[in-house]
Amino acid sequence: MIKNLFKQTSWYSLPYFIGAAIGFGTFPIWTRYFTVKEYGMMSLIDVTLMFIAPLARFGLPQSTVRFFSECQSGNRSLTIPSFFTTLFLGALALAGISTLLFFLTIVALGPDRVGGQQMYDLFKLVSVLLFLGAGPGVFNSALRAEQKAKFLAILTSTSTMVSLPLAFILVFGFLLGVKGIYIGSICIQTSSLIFYIWFLRRRKRLVLSSFSFPFLFRAMRYGLPLVPAQLANMISNIGDRYILQIFLGSQVVGYYAVSYGLTLHLKSVLTLMMVAVTPMYLDIWQKHGRERTEKFLSSVLDYYLMVAIPAVILFSFFGDDILILLASSKYEGAQGLLPYLTAPIVLHGAITIYTAGLYIHKKTSLILYFTLGAGALNLLLNLIFVPLMGMVGAAITTLISYIFLIVLANIFSSQYITIRLNYLAIGKYLLASIMAVIFLRFISIDVFFGAIIKLLIGVIIYSAAILIIDNRTRKRLRIALKF
């Protein structure tokens, strides 16, 4: 099963690495071309869309992953065409209503209450993305559930690669500025939606007569508790930027967003395997039961910590140099935030494993409780720390609220399934990481890409150290080479 996970992950890694390469490539371009204030505006718009999107989708993408294995195995009296038609069209209909409400809310608030005319115009423009993303959200979740990683990787990679030249043409060719990025996104999302409708019709999976309101309501009952849970989780992710905007303005949001965004790029690379984990552990549970599922999840968590722990330690010590290299010296005000942001964001990448027991037993309402608690704690601490400590206060708040979230997730989920930590292995990962940091302290590389070269050397040192001190890692390497 771990070999299958590697296979799935290798395909999921394709769009992620393409996206990461484009992200790291455009990061210094956008941060240099746009002002710090404009970058802060983009960050606020992006996090607002992230916050509203779960509301617009009513938890249907999560229901798609959860119910597919039951539908496929015949445990539910529901045909495959009915499954796809109900969730795909249901998501579009619900998102259409949500998009209209969001647009009318922005119009009612007016320019003065949303941050000025430019922000007002951008919010009206991007509202359509809420609708366009709903259908593809369900479609992509279905591909994950079917474990069609190759097809999903090709679709996502194509979309990502087309989006970059389109954004450049609109921003630099037509001089549309920030608006050009979002117009490009609308074009890509529209094309994707048209393709998905054509594909489902061609496969006879989109049949209007097979639409099932009872199944739609059942899927919503499962997914809806996850919506406020997602929102509360996002408050932990994005609430700090709104508080910073209120107290300190867009300039400071721009500084903070750069550090936060760089950490998210790191997380996106480290969490490649997590995309494949949920449908796999649901399938294992359905076919083999609790013991095999627990063994699988414990192994996956150990693999994740093997790469996450050195990533956190190395990035905390040397991330500021990479930030200035990529974003330019005008973002020096963002230095000092990464040590607080890296650990919680990266460790949060394993939330799929921490909450597995709750998803398996459909206890999604419990996820709502602890994520609401973490979100409320995040807002409260931001209101206290940001006026006192500025950006550092927001970063410390992120650290505290994420630790709180992870601990509660483990407490609730452990009532239904046991995930075992290998403390000896964790100690070895920490030791090897510290050895790499100590070694790098004695190295000085005074060239343009010196910070990145130094980080790569750190990765090599860690890899060598862990291979020497951990026999299990040597066995894993042999398995990977055979694969």
TIZAZA-799916 format. One record per residue (C-alpha): residue in three letters; x, z, y. Coordinates in steps of 0.25 Angstrom, whole numbers, padded with zeros to 4 digits, always signed. Last residue first. Example, Ala and Ser with C-alpha at 12.3 -4.5 7.8 and 13.67 -1.06 7.14 Angstrom:
2
ser+0055+0029-0004ala+0049+0031-0018
***
This chain:
483
phe+0040-0028+0005lys+0053-0026-0003leu+0060-0022+0010ala+0048-0013+0014ile+0049-0006+0001arg+0064-0004+0002leu+0062+0001+0016arg+0052+0011+0011lys+0062+0016+0001arg+0072+0018+0011thr+0062+0025+0020arg+0059+0035+0009asn+0074+0038+0007asp+0074+0044+0021ile+0088+0048+0027ile+0095+0035+0027leu+0084+0026+0030ile+0079+0035+0041ala+0093+0034+0047ala+0094+0019+0047ser+0080+0017+0052tyr+0082+0027+0063ile+0096+0020+0067ile+0089+0007+0067val+0078+0011+0076gly+0087+0018+0086ile+0095+0005+0086leu+0082-0002+0090leu+0080+0008+0101lys+0094+0006+0107ile+0092-0009+0106ile+0079-0007+0114ala+0085+0001+0125gly+0097-0008+0126phe+0089-0020+0129phe+0096-0023+0142val+0109-0018+0138asp+0116-0004+0139ile+0115+0001+0125ser+0119+0016+0125ile+0120+0023+0111phe+0122+0038+0109arg+0108+0042+0111leu+0104+0032+0101phe+0110+0040+0090ile+0102+0052+0093val+0090+0044+0094ala+0092+0038+0080met+0095+0051+0074ile+0082+0057+0080ser+0074+0046+0073ala+0081+0048+0060leu+0078+0063+0061leu+0063+0060+0065tyr+0061+0051+0053lys+0067+0060+0044gly+0058+0072+0048ile+0046+0063+0047ala+0051+0060+0032leu+0052+0074+0029tyr+0038+0077+0035asn+0031+0066+0027leu+0017+0067+0032arg+0005+0067+0023ile-0008+0061+0028thr-0020+0068+0021ile-0034+0062+0022tyr-0048+0068+0026gln-0045+0081+0033ser-0031+0075+0037ser-0038+0066+0047phe-0043+0077+0056ile-0030+0084+0057asn-0021+0072+0057ala-0030+0066+0069leu-0029+0079+0076val-0014+0079+0076ile-0013+0065+0080leu-0022+0067+0092phe-0015+0079+0097ile-0002+0072+0096tyr-0008+0061+0104ser-0013+0070+0115ile+0000+0077+0117leu+0009+0065+0118thr-0001+0057+0127thr-0002+0069+0136ile+0013+0070+0137ala+0013+0055+0141ala+0002+0058+0152gly+0010+0069+0157val+0023+0061+0157met+0015+0051+0166gly+0012+0061+0177met+0016+0075+0174leu+0006+0084+0181pro-0006+0075+0185val-0004+0068+0171phe-0003+0081+0163ile-0017+0087+0165leu-0026+0075+0166asn-0017+0069+0155leu-0019+0082+0146leu-0034+0081+0147leu-0035+0066+0144asn-0026+0067+0132leu-0033+0080+0127ala-0046+0072+0128gly-0041+0060+0120ala-0035+0069+0109gly-0048+0076+0107leu-0056+0063+0107thr-0046+0058+0097phe-0048+0071+0089tyr-0063+0070+0089leu-0065+0055+0088ile-0056+0054+0075leu-0066+0064+0069ser-0077+0055+0072thr-0070+0044+0063lys-0072+0052+0051lys-0074+0039+0043his-0067+0045+0030ile-0056+0035+0030tyr-0055+0035+0046leu-0053+0050+0046gly-0043+0050+0035ala-0035+0039+0042thr-0034+0047+0055tyr-0019+0050+0055ile-0015+0037+0049thr-0021+0028+0059ile-0016+0038+0070ala-0002+0033+0066gly+0001+0027+0079his-0002+0040+0086leu+0013+0043+0082val+0017+0032+0091ile+0009+0036+0103pro+0012+0051+0102ala+0027+0049+0100thr+0029+0038+0111leu+0022+0044+0123tyr+0029+0056+0126pro+0043+0051+0124leu+0039+0038+0131leu+0035+0044+0144gly+0049+0047+0150gln+0050+0033+0157ala+0038+0027+0163gly+0043+0028+0178glu+0054+0019+0174tyr+0043+0008+0173lys+0049+0000+0185ser+0062-0001+0176ser+0057-0012+0167ala+0046-0012+0157leu+0054-0016+0144leu+0068-0010+0147ile+0061+0002+0154leu+0052+0005+0142ile+0064+0003+0132asp+0072+0014+0140asp+0061+0023+0140gly+0059+0022+0125phe+0072+0027+0121phe+0070+0042+0117ser+0055+0042+0115phe+0056+0028+0108leu+0066+0033+0098ile+0058+0045+0095val+0044+0039+0094ala+0049+0026+0086pro+0058+0035+0077ile+0045+0043+0073ala+0036+0031+0072val+0044+0023+0062met+0044+0033+0051leu+0031+0039+0056tyr+0024+0026+0052tyr+0029+0025+0038asp+0026+0040+0036leu+0012+0037+0041val+0010+0025+0032ser+0014+0034+0020ser+0005+0045+0023leu-0007+0034+0025phe-0004+0028+0011lys-0003+0041+0004glu-0016+0046+0010thr-0023+0033+0006arg-0018+0034-0008glu-0023+0048-0010arg-0036+0046-0003gly-0042+0034-0011his-0038+0021-0017lys-0047+0010-0013gln-0055+0014-0001trp-0043+0024+0004ile-0033+0013+0002asp-0042+0003+0010leu-0044+0013+0021tyr-0029+0015+0021met-0026+0000+0022pro-0036-0003+0033thr-0030+0009+0042val-0015+0006+0039ala-0014-0009+0043val-0014-0006+0058met-0006+0006+0056met+0006-0002+0051leu+0009-0008+0064thr+0009+0006+0071leu+0024+0006+0075val+0024-0007+0083ser+0011-0003+0091lys+0017+0011+0093leu+0029+0005+0100his+0021-0004+0109leu+0012+0009+0112thr+0024+0016+0117leu+0028+0005+0126gly+0013+0005+0132tyr+0014+0020+0134ser+0027+0019+0142val+0022+0007+0150ala+0008+0013+0152tyr+0014+0025+0158tyr+0022+0018+0169gly+0009+0009+0172val+0000+0021+0172val+0010+0027+0183gln+0008+0015+0192ser-0007+0014+0189gly-0010+0028+0196leu-0005+0042+0195phe-0017+0051+0193ile-0029+0042+0189gln-0020+0031+0182leu-0012+0042+0175ile-0025+0048+0169tyr-0029+0034+0165arg-0016+0031+0159asp-0016+0044+0151gly-0030+0041+0145ile-0024+0029+0138asn-0019+0034+0124ser-0025+0047+0123ile-0038+0041+0129met-0036+0031+0118asn-0038+0041+0107ala-0050+0046+0114leu-0055+0032+0114gln-0052+0029+0100ala-0059+0042+0096pro-0070+0038+0105val-0071+0024+0097leu-0068+0030+0083pro-0081+0037+0083leu-0088+0023+0085gly-0081+0017+0073tyr-0088+0023+0061arg-0102+0023+0068met-0099+0009+0073ala-0096+0004+0059arg-0109+0009+0054phe-0117+0004+0066leu-0111-0010+0064phe-0114-0009+0049pro-0129-0006+0052phe-0129-0017+0062ser-0124-0028+0052phe-0120-0042+0056ser-0121-0051+0044ser-0130-0061+0051leu-0120-0064+0062val-0109-0068+0052leu-0095-0066+0056arg-0087-0065+0043lys-0089-0079+0038arg-0074-0081+0039arg-0076-0092+0049arg-0085-0083+0057leu-0075-0072+0057phe-0064-0082+0061trp-0072-0088+0072ile-0076-0074+0078tyr-0061-0070+0077phe-0056-0082+0084ile-0066-0081+0096leu-0062-0066+0097ser-0047-0069+0097ser-0049-0080+0108thr-0056-0070+0117gln-0046-0059+0114ile-0034-0068+0118cys-0041-0074+0131ile-0045-0059+0135ser-0031-0054+0133gly-0026-0066+0142ile-0035-0062+0153tyr-0030-0048+0151ile-0016-0051+0153gly-0019-0061+0165lys-0026-0050+0172val-0013-0042+0174gly-0007-0054+0182leu-0015-0066+0183leu-0003-0075+0187phe-0008-0087+0180gly+0005-0090+0173phe+0011-0076+0174val-0001-0067+0169leu-0010-0078+0162ile+0001-0086+0156phe+0009-0073+0152ala-0004-0067+0146leu-0007-0080+0138pro+0008-0080+0133leu+0006-0066+0128ser-0008-0066+0122val-0005-0078+0112met+0005-0069+0105thr-0004-0057+0104ser-0016-0065+0099thr-0008-0072+0088ser-0002-0059+0084thr-0015-0053+0082leu-0021-0064+0074ile-0009-0066+0065ala-0008-0051+0063leu-0023-0050+0059phe-0021-0061+0049lys-0009-0054+0043ala-0015-0040+0043lys-0027-0044+0035gln-0029-0030+0030glu-0044-0032+0029ala-0046-0020+0038arg-0035-0025+0047leu-0043-0038+0048ala-0056-0031+0051ser-0049-0023+0062asn-0044-0036+0068phe-0059-0042+0068val-0065-0029+0074gly-0055-0029+0086pro-0056-0044+0087gly-0071-0042+0089ala-0069-0031+0100gly-0058-0037+0108leu-0066-0047+0116phe-0076-0037+0120leu-0066-0027+0126leu-0058-0038+0131val-0069-0042+0140ser-0067-0030+0149val-0053-0035+0152leu-0058-0043+0165lys-0066-0032+0171phe-0055-0022+0169leu-0045-0032+0176asp-0054-0034+0188tyr-0056-0019+0190met-0041-0016+0188gln-0038-0027+0199gln-0048-0021+0208gly-0044-0007+0208gly-0042+0004+0198val-0055+0005+0190arg-0064+0013+0200asp-0061+0005+0213pro-0063-0009+0206gly-0078-0006+0201leu-0083+0005+0192ala-0096-0003+0189val-0088-0016+0186ile-0079-0008+0176thr-0091-0002+0170leu-0098-0016+0169phe-0086-0021+0161phe-0085-0010+0152leu-0100-0011+0148leu-0099-0026+0146thr-0087-0024+0137ser-0094-0013+0129ile-0106-0022+0126gly-0097-0033+0122ala-0089-0023+0113leu-0101-0019+0106ala-0105-0034+0103leu-0091-0038+0099ala-0089-0026+0090gly-0102-0029+0083leu-0099-0043+0081phe-0086-0040+0074leu-0091-0028+0066thr-0104-0033+0061thr-0099-0047+0058phe-0086-0042+0051phe-0094-0032+0042ser-0106-0042+0040pro-0096-0053+0036ile-0089-0043+0026thr-0103-0039+0020leu-0108-0025+0021ser-0113-0016+0010arg-0102-0006+0011asn-0093-0002+0000gly-0090-0017-0003ser-0075-0016-0003gln-0074-0025+0009cys-0085-0017+0017glu-0078-0004+0014ser-0064-0009+0017phe-0070-0015+0030phe-0076-0002+0035arg-0065+0005+0041val-0057-0006+0047thr-0070-0012+0054ser-0074+0002+0058gln-0062+0003+0066pro-0064-0010+0073leu-0079-0006+0076gly-0075+0007+0083phe-0086+0004+0094arg-0078-0009+0099ala-0080-0007+0114leu-0077+0008+0114pro-0064+0005+0107ala-0061-0006+0117ile-0063+0004+0129phe-0050+0012+0128met-0041+0000+0125leu-0047-0008+0136thr-0044+0004+0146val-0030+0005+0140asp-0027-0009+0143ile-0034-0008+0157leu-0026+0004+0161ser-0013-0002+0155met-0015-0015+0163met-0017-0007+0176gly-0004+0001+0173tyr+0004-0012+0172glu-0003-0017+0185lys+0002-0004+0192val+0016-0005+0186thr+0017-0019+0191phe+0015-0031+0182tyr+0027-0041+0179arg+0037-0031+0175thr+0028-0022+0166trp+0022-0035+0160ile+0035-0042+0157pro+0042-0029+0151phe+0030-0027+0142thr+0028-0041+0138gly+0039-0042+0128phe+0036-0028+0122gly+0021-0031+0121ile+0024-0045+0115ala+0034-0039+0105ala+0024-0028+0102gly+0013-0038+0100ile+0021-0047+0091phe+0025-0035+0084tyr+0011-0030+0082pro+0006-0043+0079leu+0016-0045+0067ser+0016-0030+0063tyr+0002-0031+0058trp+0007-0041+0047ser+0019-0032+0043thr+0009-0020+0043gln+0000-0026+0033lys+0012-0029+0024phe+0018-0015+0026leu+0004-0009+0023asn+0003-0017+0010lys+0017-0011+0006ile+0012+0003+0009met+0000+0000+0000
***
